[in-house]
Amino acid sequence: MLNLVSILIGFVTLALGLVAFIPLLGWMNWLVIPIGIVGAAVGALSSSNAGRNLNIVLIIIFALRLMLGGGII
């Protein structure tokens, strides 16, 4: 059950993160990354790894986007 919740949190993170890829909305990554961290924590509590792995990959992708944009853009 926790794995399903983690995957749902991952899909919400993905949807918000795709909006953050629009120019001048890079500041949204500051909101998306903590949501992904919560999803990874919930996924770590489950017996399966799929939700946790999804959220970890999303955290890495959006952190790289944040670094490339200088933390703001």
C-alpha positions in Angstrom: 0.0 0.0 0.0 2.8 2.4 0.9 4.4 1.7 -2.5 1.3 2.7 -4.3 1.2 6.0 -2.3 4.8 6.6 -3.1 4.2 6.1 -6.8 1.2 8.5 -6.7 3.4 11.1 -5.0 6.0 10.4 -7.7 3.4 11.1 -10.4 2.4 14.4 -8.7 6.0 15.3 -8.5 6.5 14.5 -12.2 3.5 16.6 -13.2 4.6 19.6 -11.2 8.2 19.1 -12.4 7.2 19.2 -16.0 5.6 22.6 -15.4 8.9 23.7 -13.8 10.8 23.0 -17.0 9.0 26.0 -18.6 11.4 29.0 -18.8 11.1 31.4 -15.8 9.3 28.7 -13.7 12.5 27.0 -12.5 11.8 28.3 -9.0 9.1 25.6 -8.8 11.9 23.0 -8.4 12.3 24.3 -4.9 8.7 23.1 -4.2 9.0 19.9 -6.3 12.1 18.4 -4.8 10.8 18.3 -1.2 7.6 16.6 -2.5 9.9 14.0 -4.1 11.8 13.5 -0.9 8.5 12.8 1.0 7.7 10.3 -1.7 11.1 8.6 -1.4 10.6 8.4 2.3 7.2 6.8 2.0 8.7 4.4 -0.6 11.5 3.5 1.7 8.9 2.3 4.3 7.3 -0.1 1.8 8.5 -3.6 1.0 8.9 -2.8 -2.8 11.4 -0.4 -4.3 9.5 0.9 -7.4 8.1 4.0 -5.7 11.3 4.9 -3.9 13.3 4.5 -7.1 10.9 6.6 -9.1 11.1 9.5 -6.6 14.9 9.3 -6.4 15.2 9.5 -10.2 12.8 12.5 -10.2 14.8 14.2 -7.4 18.0 13.8 -9.3 16.5 15.1 -12.6 14.9 18.2 -11.0 18.0 19.0 -8.9 20.1 19.0 -12.0 17.6 21.3 -13.6 17.8 23.6 -10.6 21.6 23.6 -10.7 21.6 24.4 -14.5 19.3 27.3 -14.0 21.4 28.8 -11.2 18.9 28.0 -8.5 16.3 30.5 -9.6 15.5 30.5 -13.3 
